Amino acid sequence: MLRTCEPAPQDSLQDSGATEEAMPEEVVMVVAYCYLIPTLVSINIFTNLLNVVILSSLGRRQQRPQQQGQATTFRYLLWLAITDVVVSLFLVVALSHLERSDLPYGWAFYYAHMEIPILNALTSGSAYIMVGLSVDRFVAVCYPRRYCGISAPRLANIRIGLSLLVPVLLYIPHGFSQKVICNTQGSGWTYDGAEMDSDIKWFVWEVMVELFHRLIPASLLLFLNLRIICTFRKLMMRRKYITSKKEERDGKAQQEQHLVYMLVAIVTTFLLSNLPAAVLALIDRAGSAHGPPAVEVFRAVANSLEAFGSSLNFVLYFCFVPDVRQEMLRLLQGVQGGARGVLKHAKTSYVCSDSITNDRSSKETECEEI
């Protein structure tokens, strides 16, 4: 059913025509939301799609039992990349309407009831996927005998599924935290905080959700990776005194070392890019309305850091995982070979058609001479 919204009386619109000079915080927001964040989101989509292609190919190659640890790690990283792609696509939808004071009812309904639960559930899911990857590496490094006895790929599927399902259940109540209202300065629709937004119980629930969204995963990531680093350093010291099967052990140790370094780099990037967003979620109580200038500037910085953090994963994979570099080189060679094949086929087709044309013209000339 089409919903209509009557414009406000003219008296209420008298002050709306007044022009104001752009404040510094408005300039920061325009630069962030019109130029910086769209650029980062575009880079994020491209790099994570490339991650999906490379990690899918690597996951299919790592099928031998002795490669179980690497295959499981690539599975976590694959779903992390898929989640980041989906987040970036919904960010494109969020950036499509920067001015939300005069919206069609459908867009106002989406931004009021669906945008926050979807985006927060996906970003929380990516955080818990990294926690699952850290748990997997923690067991593999600190308790290697137990890791060999468990079914790591099956546990990876369970952890990834729960990482994506639990945040959805956690953010369902946020779909009712705002309501669609009629715009008082036009005929469109906008949205604002519902009555529950001012309730102390709702504030406590938001704090708990934010703890489970970012702070608890960040604490788990910090604790697990510190244990991984300490244990891995001890293992490296022990392996120096082992002489049997030295080359094989050195190769395996080098692979484990690259995976550990990559995991530490991913976690460090996650902490630096997501902690400002966690602080923002706890101090921002403005709902859909604009808060103080300092809060809006901090919001723009936090959102930019969050978009920048997930776009760095491809660089980290490329730097710390030799298999990713080799697979990317293989893909580039395949693309180059395919392009050469297309050009060669086109050239051959052109030569054949040209020769056929020449044959026809020579026959016509002979007929004329006769």
Secondary structure as UniProt FT lines:
FT   HELIX           10..17
FT   HELIX           24..31
FT   HELIX           32..36
FT   HELIX           37..61
FT   HELIX           65..67
FT   HELIX           68..95
FT   HELIX           105..113
FT   HELIX           115..142
FT   HELIX           144..149
FT   HELIX           152..171
FT   HELIX           172..176
FT   STRAND          178..182
FT   TURN            184..185
FT   STRAND          189..193
FT   HELIX           195..198
FT   HELIX           200..210
FT   HELIX           211..215
FT   HELIX           216..239
FT   TURN            240..241
FT   TURN            244..245
FT   HELIX           246..283
FT   TURN            287..288
FT   HELIX           293..311
FT   HELIX           313..320
FT   HELIX           322..369
//
